[in-house]
Amino acid sequence: MQYRRFGRTNWNVSEIGYGMWGLAGWKGSEPVEIDKSLSRSVELGCNFFDTAWAYGNGKSEQILGKLLKRYPDKKLYVATKIPAKNFKWPSKPSYKLEECFPASHIIDYTERSLKNLGVDCIDFQQFHVWEDGWAGHDDWKKAIEKLKNEGKVKHFGVSVNRWEPDNVLDTLRTGYIDGVQVIYNIFDQNPEDNLFPLCRKLDIGIIARVPFDEGTLTGTLTKETTFPPGDWRATYFVPENLIPSVEHADALKPLIPKGMTMPELALRFILCNSDVHTIIPGMRTVAHTESNIATSDGQRLDKSLRLKLKEHRWDRKPTAWSQ
């Protein structure tokens, strides 16, 4: 495992972190396999774990808490998220700060997360949705100051809404945010335009989420793929999304080097960007954990291949189904 400095926090975090959404909110998650997968990740050098209260109403946080107890002598960085008070994803420009993140709500859900995780202090607490129009308000800043002064949170971050990487720029300039989580992959390259340069200037940590485009970049979806009732992907991969997603993935297949899988290609593309400090693929099996972490070996894609992949940028805008 290779490590990178996570901005001005000065943490050395593993290039491959662990995304924990699928452990509590998706069908097909097996508790025994999940525990084995998490433990295996630690054995292989993973030290950054991203969860959220909303992942199973605290269940994912509790799973992480158990992992922390299994490895008391290892420094594992804990990142979680506060849900918006109105429990709507994503946020919208019309939403007021008091509807989503009044100070009392920020403090309340931080306390809940502390209890679920079984820790006294959260390394990295994030706002699960955000609107840059809230940057000038004082309420959320006061909550941050209070929680940090009490030693309950070390650093704060923002998880940026899907396909809205510029919807946080003014907020980052306030100095209250030390890290940002954003969708970045072969298709979603637009964070490179404005977000990454600003983070580089301000020395802000960057977490790349959704490296496989919710599954499209695994190369396993077809235009006939369906998901079980209750699985979040069933509402995301509606026909108007599934069909073009599969077509874009199919267009990539001729570029995959011999002996490499599409998921490996997807991760190595991101690792080629030094602005990104950690990637958080969802991992629910030991096999996936081992294969994903194996990409953090210091080897980079050939420059000519990187340039070809850059041509597969796919700019999209939020929709009713993109959530």
C-alpha atoms as a printed R data frame, in Angstrom:
    type eleno elety resid chain resno       x       y       z
1   ATOM     1    CA   MET     A     1   0.000   0.000   0.000
2   ATOM     2    CA   GLN     A     2   1.178   3.478  -0.891
3   ATOM     3    CA   TYR     A     3   0.305   6.533   1.220
4   ATOM     4    CA   ARG     A     4  -0.331  10.210   0.501
5   ATOM     5    CA   ARG     A     5  -0.423  13.318   2.670
6   ATOM     6    CA   PHE     A     6  -4.046  14.343   3.220
7   ATOM     7    CA   GLY     A     7  -3.700  18.075   2.798
8   ATOM     8    CA   ARG     A     8  -3.084  20.293   5.798
9   ATOM     9    CA   THR     A     9  -4.216  17.589   8.230
10  ATOM    10    CA   ASN     A    10  -0.753  16.110   7.593
11  ATOM    11    CA   TRP     A    11  -2.205  12.598   7.866
12  ATOM    12    CA   ASN     A    12  -0.604   9.924   5.731
13  ATOM    13    CA   VAL     A    13  -3.606   8.079   4.375
14  ATOM    14    CA   SER     A    14  -3.733   4.946   2.278
15  ATOM    15    CA   GLU     A    15  -4.243   5.547  -1.448
16  ATOM    16    CA   ILE     A    16  -7.081   3.029  -1.324
17  ATOM    17    CA   GLY     A    17  -9.500   3.739   1.475
18  ATOM    18    CA   TYR     A    18 -12.665   1.837   2.328
19  ATOM    19    CA   GLY     A    19 -16.109   3.091   1.293
20  ATOM    20    CA   MET     A    20 -18.687   1.691   3.715
21  ATOM    21    CA   TRP     A    21 -22.025   2.640   2.176
22  ATOM    22    CA   GLY     A    22 -22.781  -0.779   0.704
23  ATOM    23    CA   LEU     A    23 -22.186  -2.512   4.022
24  ATOM    24    CA   ALA     A    24 -25.459  -1.320   5.506
25  ATOM    25    CA   GLY     A    25 -27.797  -0.089   2.803
26  ATOM    26    CA   TRP     A    26 -27.525  -2.530  -0.105
27  ATOM    27    CA   LYS     A    27 -28.955  -5.979  -0.667
28  ATOM    28    CA   GLY     A    28 -26.568  -8.922  -0.595
29  ATOM    29    CA   SER     A    29 -24.340  -7.688   2.216
30  ATOM    30    CA   GLU     A    30 -23.180 -10.627   4.351
31  ATOM    31    CA   PRO     A    31 -22.020  -9.654   7.877
32  ATOM    32    CA   VAL     A    32 -19.374 -12.384   8.186
33  ATOM    33    CA   GLU     A    33 -17.848 -11.601   4.786
34  ATOM    34    CA   ILE     A    34 -17.952  -7.879   5.542
35  ATOM    35    CA   ASP     A    35 -15.990  -8.352   8.764
36  ATOM    36    CA   LYS     A    36 -13.431 -10.502   6.945
37  ATOM    37    CA   SER     A    37 -13.153  -7.900   4.186
38  ATOM    38    CA   LEU     A    38 -12.620  -5.056   6.636
39  ATOM    39    CA   SER     A    39 -10.015  -6.968   8.585
40  ATOM    40    CA   ARG     A    40  -8.220  -7.959   5.414
41  ATOM    41    CA   SER     A    41  -8.084  -4.329   4.337
42  ATOM    42    CA   VAL     A    42  -6.336  -3.380   7.569
43  ATOM    43    CA   GLU     A    43  -3.879  -6.263   7.144
44  ATOM    44    CA   LEU     A    44  -3.068  -4.936   3.662
45  ATOM    45    CA   GLY     A    45  -2.424  -1.407   4.911
46  ATOM    46    CA   CYS     A    46  -5.748   0.412   4.499
47  ATOM    47    CA   ASN     A    47  -6.081   3.088   7.168
48  ATOM    48    CA   PHE     A    48  -8.888   5.361   5.922
49  ATOM    49    CA   PHE     A    49 -12.524   4.348   6.413
50  ATOM    50    CA   ASP     A    50 -15.457   6.419   5.181
51  ATOM    51    CA   THR     A    51 -18.923   5.885   6.587
52  ATOM    52    CA   ALA     A    52 -22.001   8.012   7.434
53  ATOM    53    CA   TRP     A    53 -24.871   8.049   9.879
54  ATOM    54    CA   ALA     A    54 -27.233   7.675   6.920
55  ATOM    55    CA   TYR     A    55 -25.701   4.327   5.939
56  ATOM    56    CA   GLY     A    56 -28.258   2.188   7.684
57  ATOM    57    CA   ASN     A    57 -29.151   4.830  10.298
58  ATOM    58    CA   GLY     A    58 -25.900   4.287  12.139
59  ATOM    59    CA   LYS     A    59 -25.383   0.605  11.313
60  ATOM    60    CA   SER     A    60 -22.337   1.210   9.107
61  ATOM    61    CA   GLU     A    61 -20.797   3.382  11.823
62  ATOM    62    CA   GLN     A    62 -21.348   0.580  14.337
63  ATOM    63    CA   ILE     A    63 -19.621  -1.885  11.990
64  ATOM    64    CA   LEU     A    64 -16.640   0.466  11.814
65  ATOM    65    CA   GLY     A    65 -16.672   0.827  15.587
66  ATOM    66    CA   LYS     A    66 -16.245  -2.940  15.937
67  ATOM    67    CA   LEU     A    67 -13.320  -2.845  13.520
68  ATOM    68    CA   LEU     A    68 -11.617  -0.153  15.601
69  ATOM    69    CA   LYS     A    69 -11.916  -2.371  18.675
70  ATOM    70    CA   ARG     A    70 -10.302  -5.269  16.808
71  ATOM    71    CA   TYR     A    71  -7.256  -3.136  16.006
72  ATOM    72    CA   PRO     A    72  -6.679  -0.877  19.032
73  ATOM    73    CA   ASP     A    73  -2.972  -0.533  18.295
74  ATOM    74    CA   LYS     A    74  -3.380   0.660  14.690
75  ATOM    75    CA   LYS     A    75  -4.186   4.226  13.664
76  ATOM    76    CA   LEU     A    76  -7.266   3.952  11.483
77  ATOM    77    CA   TYR     A    77  -8.686   7.270  10.287
78  ATOM    78    CA   VAL     A    78 -12.432   7.559  10.801
79  ATOM    79    CA   ALA     A    79 -14.476   9.658   8.390
80  ATOM    80    CA   THR     A    80 -18.231   9.913   8.763
81  ATOM    81    CA   LYS     A    81 -21.010  12.302   7.730
82  ATOM    82    CA   ILE     A    82 -23.866  14.313   9.183
83  ATOM    83    CA   PRO     A    83 -27.166  13.895   7.303
84  ATOM    84    CA   ALA     A    84 -29.089  17.004   6.361
85  ATOM    85    CA   LYS     A    85 -31.870  17.725   8.847
86  ATOM    86    CA   ASN     A    86 -34.493  17.379   6.113
87  ATOM    87    CA   PHE     A    87 -32.967  14.016   5.089
88  ATOM    88    CA   LYS     A    88 -33.009  14.880   1.410
89  ATOM    89    CA   TRP     A    89 -30.306  13.915  -1.065
90  ATOM    90    CA   PRO     A    90 -28.953  15.892  -2.750
91  ATOM    91    CA   SER     A    91 -29.524  19.379  -1.397
92  ATOM    92    CA   LYS     A    92 -30.920  22.093  -3.649
93  ATOM    93    CA   PRO     A    93 -30.098  25.806  -3.931
94  ATOM    94    CA   SER     A    94 -33.569  26.618  -2.620
95  ATOM    95    CA   TYR     A    95 -32.920  24.849   0.698
96  ATOM    96    CA   LYS     A    96 -32.036  27.098   3.626
97  ATOM    97    CA   LEU     A    97 -29.167  26.295   5.950
98  ATOM    98    CA   GLU     A    98 -31.524  26.014   8.906
99  ATOM    99    CA   GLU     A    99 -33.449  23.320   7.041
100 ATOM   100    CA   CYS     A   100 -30.313  21.241   6.637
101 ATOM   101    CA   PHE     A   101 -27.511  22.099   9.045
102 ATOM   102    CA   PRO     A   102 -28.470  24.283  12.000
103 ATOM   103    CA   ALA     A   103 -25.810  24.181  14.722
104 ATOM   104    CA   SER     A   104 -27.958  22.059  17.055
105 ATOM   105    CA   HIS     A   105 -28.380  19.401  14.358
106 ATOM   106    CA   ILE     A   106 -24.653  19.296  13.567
107 ATOM   107    CA   ILE     A   107 -23.858  18.795  17.232
108 ATOM   108    CA   ASP     A   108 -26.655  16.261  17.817
109 ATOM   109    CA   TYR     A   109 -25.636  13.972  14.948
110 ATOM   110    CA   THR     A   110 -21.973  14.239  15.789
111 ATOM   111    CA   GLU     A   111 -22.850  12.950  19.254
112 ATOM   112    CA   ARG     A   112 -24.821  10.082  17.691
113 ATOM   113    CA   SER     A   113 -21.895   9.178  15.474
114 ATOM   114    CA   LEU     A   114 -19.470   9.264  18.392
115 ATOM   115    CA   LYS     A   115 -21.683   6.773  20.209
116 ATOM   116    CA   ASN     A   116 -22.084   4.492  17.190
117 ATOM   117    CA   LEU     A   117 -18.349   4.491  16.524
118 ATOM   118    CA   GLY     A   118 -17.426   4.058  20.165
119 ATOM   119    CA   VAL     A   119 -14.836   6.840  20.053
120 ATOM   120    CA   ASP     A   120 -14.266  10.092  21.915
121 ATOM   121    CA   CYS     A   121 -13.194  12.017  18.825
122 ATOM   122    CA   ILE     A   122 -14.001  11.728  15.115
123 ATOM   123    CA   ASP     A   123 -11.033  12.290  12.819
124 ATOM   124    CA   PHE     A   124 -13.013  13.639   9.886
125 ATOM   125    CA   GLN     A   125 -16.636  14.758  10.137
126 ATOM   126    CA   GLN     A   126 -18.344  15.720   6.874
127 ATOM   127    CA   PHE     A   127 -21.509  17.443   5.748
128 ATOM   128    CA   HIS     A   128 -23.287  14.796   3.692
129 ATOM   129    CA   VAL     A   129 -24.757  17.326   1.243
130 ATOM   130    CA   TRP     A   130 -23.924  20.957   0.666
131 ATOM   131    CA   GLU     A   131 -24.813  24.247  -1.024
132 ATOM   132    CA   ASP     A   132 -22.133  26.856  -1.564
133 ATOM   133    CA   GLY     A   133 -24.724  29.546  -0.879
134 ATOM   134    CA   TRP     A   134 -24.385  28.633   2.811
135 ATOM   135    CA   ALA     A   135 -20.700  29.617   2.892
136 ATOM   136    CA   GLY     A   136 -21.340  33.048   4.420
137 ATOM   137    CA   HIS     A   137 -23.609  31.832   7.238
138 ATOM   138    CA   ASP     A   138 -22.210  31.644  10.768
139 ATOM   139    CA   ASP     A   139 -24.297  28.865  12.342
140 ATOM   140    CA   TRP     A   140 -22.380  25.920  10.878
141 ATOM   141    CA   LYS     A   141 -19.066  27.601  11.629
142 ATOM   142    CA   LYS     A   142 -20.010  28.045  15.299
143 ATOM   143    CA   ALA     A   143 -20.893  24.360  15.515
144 ATOM   144    CA   ILE     A   144 -17.518  23.431  14.014
145 ATOM   145    CA   GLU     A   145 -15.695  25.652  16.492
146 ATOM   146    CA   LYS     A   146 -17.604  24.186  19.434
147 ATOM   147    CA   LEU     A   147 -17.005  20.554  18.463
148 ATOM   148    CA   LYS     A   148 -13.327  21.112  17.749
149 ATOM   149    CA   ASN     A   149 -12.805  23.065  20.976
150 ATOM   150    CA   GLU     A   150 -14.438  20.220  22.912
151 ATOM   151    CA   GLY     A   151 -12.116  17.710  21.232
152 ATOM   152    CA   LYS     A   152 -14.946  15.795  19.604
153 ATOM   153    CA   VAL     A   153 -13.891  16.362  15.974
154 ATOM   154    CA   LYS     A   154 -10.399  16.935  14.584
155 ATOM   155    CA   HIS     A   155 -11.234  18.115  11.067
156 ATOM   156    CA   PHE     A   156 -14.322  18.892   8.996
157 ATOM   157    CA   GLY     A   157 -15.089  18.205   5.362
158 ATOM   158    CA   VAL     A   158 -17.793  18.386   2.727
159 ATOM   159    CA   SER     A   159 -19.167  15.584   0.583
160 ATOM   160    CA   VAL     A   160 -20.038  17.396  -2.639
161 ATOM   161    CA   ASN     A   161 -23.338  16.703  -4.395
162 ATOM   162    CA   ARG     A   162 -23.188  14.422  -7.417
163 ATOM   163    CA   TRP     A   163 -21.967  16.200 -10.561
164 ATOM   164    CA   GLU     A   164 -21.664  19.564  -8.766
165 ATOM   165    CA   PRO     A   165 -17.921  19.865  -8.014
166 ATOM   166    CA   ASP     A   166 -18.013  23.675  -8.067
167 ATOM   167    CA   ASN     A   167 -20.768  23.829  -5.440
168 ATOM   168    CA   VAL     A   168 -18.263  24.142  -2.593
169 ATOM   169    CA   LEU     A   169 -15.566  26.556  -3.768
170 ATOM   170    CA   ASP     A   170 -16.572  29.569  -1.654
171 ATOM   171    CA   THR     A   171 -17.020  27.295   1.352
172 ATOM   172    CA   LEU     A   172 -13.460  26.018   1.022
173 ATOM   173    CA   ARG     A   173 -12.209  29.598   1.018
174 ATOM   174    CA   THR     A   174 -13.700  30.161   4.511
175 ATOM   175    CA   GLY     A   175 -10.878  28.109   6.023
176 ATOM   176    CA   TYR     A   176 -13.257  25.905   8.026
177 ATOM   177    CA   ILE     A   177 -13.031  22.901   5.700
178 ATOM   178    CA   ASP     A   178  -9.919  20.714   5.566
179 ATOM   179    CA   GLY     A   179 -11.072  18.070   3.105
180 ATOM   180    CA   VAL     A   180 -13.543  17.462   0.332
181 ATOM   181    CA   GLN     A   181 -15.126  14.302  -0.995
182 ATOM   182    CA   VAL     A   182 -16.148  14.334  -4.638
183 ATOM   183    CA   ILE     A   183 -17.137  11.977  -7.425
184 ATOM   184    CA   TYR     A   184 -14.114  11.526  -9.658
185 ATOM   185    CA   ASN     A   185 -13.529   8.762 -12.187
186 ATOM   186    CA   ILE     A   186 -12.817   8.159 -15.884
187 ATOM   187    CA   PHE     A   187 -16.187   9.628 -16.818
188 ATOM   188    CA   ASP     A   188 -16.475  12.338 -14.145
189 ATOM   189    CA   GLN     A   189 -13.336  14.385 -14.723
190 ATOM   190    CA   ASN     A   190 -14.792  17.869 -14.197
191 ATOM   191    CA   PRO     A   191 -13.397  18.259 -10.635
192 ATOM   192    CA   GLU     A   192 -10.091  18.844 -12.434
193 ATOM   193    CA   ASP     A   193 -11.394  22.143 -13.824
194 ATOM   194    CA   ASN     A   194 -11.817  24.260 -10.685
195 ATOM   195    CA   LEU     A   195 -12.075  22.136  -7.543
196 ATOM   196    CA   PHE     A   196  -8.728  20.371  -7.656
197 ATOM   197    CA   PRO     A   197  -6.696  23.528  -8.417
198 ATOM   198    CA   LEU     A   198  -8.321  25.354  -5.485
199 ATOM   199    CA   CYS     A   199  -7.719  22.423  -3.144
200 ATOM   200    CA   ARG     A   200  -4.094  22.361  -4.241
201 ATOM   201    CA   LYS     A   201  -3.781  26.082  -3.507
202 ATOM   202    CA   LEU     A   202  -5.447  25.821  -0.090
203 ATOM   203    CA   ASP     A   203  -3.798  22.487   0.804
204 ATOM   204    CA   ILE     A   204  -7.137  20.714   1.205
205 ATOM   205    CA   GLY     A   205  -7.403  16.920   1.243
206 ATOM   206    CA   ILE     A   206  -9.299  15.204  -1.574
207 ATOM   207    CA   ILE     A   207 -11.268  11.962  -1.353
208 ATOM   208    CA   ALA     A   208 -12.357  10.454  -4.668
209 ATOM   209    CA   ARG     A   209 -15.629   8.593  -4.339
210 ATOM   210    CA   VAL     A   210 -17.625   6.488  -6.821
211 ATOM   211    CA   PRO     A   211 -14.489   5.341  -8.720
212 ATOM   212    CA   PHE     A   212 -16.537   2.722 -10.574
213 ATOM   213    CA   ASP     A   213 -19.437   5.060 -11.446
214 ATOM   214    CA   GLU     A   214 -21.763   3.081  -9.154
215 ATOM   215    CA   GLY     A   215 -20.810  -0.109 -11.007
216 ATOM   216    CA   THR     A   216 -20.664   1.023 -14.627
217 ATOM   217    CA   LEU     A   217 -16.857   0.996 -14.609
218 ATOM   218    CA   THR     A   218 -16.701  -2.598 -13.434
219 ATOM   219    CA   GLY     A   219 -17.717  -3.561 -16.972
220 ATOM   220    CA   THR     A   220 -20.277  -6.051 -15.675
221 ATOM   221    CA   LEU     A   221 -23.520  -4.159 -16.304
222 ATOM   222    CA   THR     A   222 -25.614  -4.758 -19.400
223 ATOM   223    CA   LYS     A   223 -28.617  -2.930 -20.788
224 ATOM   224    CA   GLU     A   224 -30.767  -5.669 -19.242
225 ATOM   225    CA   THR     A   225 -29.274  -5.503 -15.735
226 ATOM   226    CA   THR     A   226 -31.795  -5.234 -12.897
227 ATOM   227    CA   PHE     A   227 -31.392  -4.873  -9.146
228 ATOM   228    CA   PRO     A   228 -33.446  -6.317  -6.261
229 ATOM   229    CA   PRO     A   229 -36.275  -4.256  -4.762
230 ATOM   230    CA   GLY     A   230 -34.905  -2.031  -2.022
231 ATOM   231    CA   ASP     A   231 -31.467  -1.824  -3.601
232 ATOM   232    CA   TRP     A   232 -30.533   1.822  -4.135
233 ATOM   233    CA   ARG     A   233 -29.120   1.037  -7.567
234 ATOM   234    CA   ALA     A   234 -32.578   0.077  -8.788
235 ATOM   235    CA   THR     A   235 -33.618   3.732  -8.550
236 ATOM   236    CA   TYR     A   236 -30.331   5.056  -9.945
237 ATOM   237    CA   PHE     A   237 -29.923   2.823 -12.984
238 ATOM   238    CA   VAL     A   238 -33.221   3.729 -14.600
239 ATOM   239    CA   PRO     A   239 -33.257   3.108 -18.376
240 ATOM   240    CA   GLU     A   240 -32.257   6.682 -19.269
241 ATOM   241    CA   ASN     A   241 -29.120   6.182 -17.140
242 ATOM   242    CA   LEU     A   242 -28.392   2.469 -17.521
243 ATOM   243    CA   ILE     A   243 -28.363   2.381 -21.313
244 ATOM   244    CA   PRO     A   244 -25.930   5.268 -21.939
245 ATOM   245    CA   SER     A   245 -23.808   4.144 -18.981
246 ATOM   246    CA   VAL     A   246 -23.340   0.695 -20.492
247 ATOM   247    CA   GLU     A   247 -22.592   2.237 -23.879
248 ATOM   248    CA   HIS     A   248 -19.884   4.459 -22.385
249 ATOM   249    CA   ALA     A   249 -18.384   1.495 -20.533
250 ATOM   250    CA   ASP     A   250 -18.399  -0.632 -23.683
251 ATOM   251    CA   ALA     A   251 -16.516   2.110 -25.513
252 ATOM   252    CA   LEU     A   252 -13.716   1.783 -22.941
253 ATOM   253    CA   LYS     A   253 -13.222  -1.952 -23.261
254 ATOM   254    CA   PRO     A   254 -10.860  -1.826 -26.276
255 ATOM   255    CA   LEU     A   255  -8.491   0.346 -24.205
256 ATOM   256    CA   ILE     A   256  -8.070  -2.114 -21.328
257 ATOM   257    CA   PRO     A   257  -4.494  -3.457 -21.364
258 ATOM   258    CA   LYS     A   258  -3.967  -7.185 -21.569
259 ATOM   259    CA   GLY     A   259  -4.097  -8.769 -18.143
260 ATOM   260    CA   MET     A   260  -5.926  -5.812 -16.582
261 ATOM   261    CA   THR     A   261  -9.576  -5.601 -15.557
262 ATOM   262    CA   MET     A   262 -11.813  -2.574 -16.007
263 ATOM   263    CA   PRO     A   263 -12.032  -1.947 -12.229
264 ATOM   264    CA   GLU     A   264  -8.238  -1.941 -12.053
265 ATOM   265    CA   LEU     A   265  -8.066   0.471 -14.975
266 ATOM   266    CA   ALA     A   266 -10.608   2.733 -13.268
267 ATOM   267    CA   LEU     A   267  -8.626   2.887 -10.031
268 ATOM   268    CA   ARG     A   268  -5.262   3.335 -11.746
269 ATOM   269    CA   PHE     A   269  -6.669   6.241 -13.751
270 ATOM   270    CA   ILE     A   270  -7.489   8.051 -10.502
271 ATOM   271    CA   LEU     A   271  -4.185   7.140  -8.879
272 ATOM   272    CA   CYS     A   272  -2.393   8.887 -11.728
273 ATOM   273    CA   ASN     A   273  -3.731  12.194 -10.385
274 ATOM   274    CA   SER     A   274  -1.581  13.417  -7.491
275 ATOM   275    CA   ASP     A   275  -4.317  15.860  -6.434
276 ATOM   276    CA   VAL     A   276  -6.309  12.884  -5.130
277 ATOM   277    CA   HIS     A   277  -5.161  11.628  -1.743
278 ATOM   278    CA   THR     A   278  -7.373   8.586  -1.236
279 ATOM   279    CA   ILE     A   279 -10.008   6.639  -3.179
280 ATOM   280    CA   ILE     A   280 -12.914   4.970  -1.372
281 ATOM   281    CA   PRO     A   281 -14.307   2.116  -3.460
282 ATOM   282    CA   GLY     A   282 -17.128   0.147  -1.898
283 ATOM   283    CA   MET     A   283 -15.856  -3.300  -0.890
284 ATOM   284    CA   ARG     A   284 -18.023  -6.088   0.490
285 ATOM   285    CA   THR     A   285 -15.886  -9.163  -0.189
286 ATOM   286    CA   VAL     A   286 -12.330 -10.197   0.582
287 ATOM   287    CA   ALA     A   287 -11.675 -10.779  -3.125
288 ATOM   288    CA   HIS     A   288 -12.693  -7.228  -4.058
289 ATOM   289    CA   THR     A   289 -10.689  -5.801  -1.168
290 ATOM   290    CA   GLU     A   290  -7.550  -7.613  -2.263
291 ATOM   291    CA   SER     A   291  -7.899  -6.708  -5.933
292 ATOM   292    CA   ASN     A   292  -8.650  -3.037  -5.244
293 ATOM   293    CA   ILE     A   293  -5.813  -2.570  -2.771
294 ATOM   294    CA   ALA     A   294  -3.404  -4.312  -5.144
295 ATOM   295    CA   THR     A   295  -3.641  -1.292  -7.467
296 ATOM   296    CA   SER     A   296  -1.780   0.825  -4.895
297 ATOM   297    CA   ASP     A   297   1.636  -0.444  -5.937
298 ATOM   298    CA   GLY     A   298   3.266   2.750  -7.182
299 ATOM   299    CA   GLN     A   299   2.882   1.725 -10.826
300 ATOM   300    CA   ARG     A   300   1.228   4.237 -13.157
301 ATOM   301    CA   LEU     A   301  -0.607   3.876 -16.439
302 ATOM   302    CA   ASP     A   302   1.272   4.631 -19.625
303 ATOM   303    CA   LYS     A   303   0.966   8.295 -20.606
304 ATOM   304    CA   SER     A   304  -0.552   7.477 -24.002
305 ATOM   305    CA   LEU     A   305  -3.256   5.400 -22.319
306 ATOM   306    CA   ARG     A   306  -3.983   8.173 -19.823
307 ATOM   307    CA   LEU     A   307  -4.491  10.609 -22.674
308 ATOM   308    CA   LYS     A   308  -6.895   8.225 -24.395
309 ATOM   309    CA   LEU     A   309  -8.860   7.803 -21.185
310 ATOM   310    CA   LYS     A   310  -9.100  11.568 -20.819
311 ATOM   311    CA   GLU     A   311 -11.109  11.559 -24.044
312 ATOM   312    CA   HIS     A   312 -13.828   9.544 -22.294
313 ATOM   313    CA   ARG     A   313 -14.828  12.438 -20.058
314 ATOM   314    CA   TRP     A   314 -18.624  12.494 -19.768
315 ATOM   315    CA   ASP     A   315 -20.097  15.712 -18.366
316 ATOM   316    CA   ARG     A   316 -23.470  15.168 -16.733
317 ATOM   317    CA   LYS     A   317 -25.903  17.312 -14.792
318 ATOM   318    CA   PRO     A   318 -28.031  16.359 -11.751
319 ATOM   319    CA   THR     A   319 -31.413  14.825 -12.531
320 ATOM   320    CA   ALA     A   320 -34.384  13.540 -10.561
321 ATOM   321    CA   TRP     A   321 -32.834  10.045 -10.500
322 ATOM   322    CA   SER     A   322 -29.178  10.968  -9.942
323 ATOM   323    CA   GLN     A   323 -29.731  11.633  -6.193
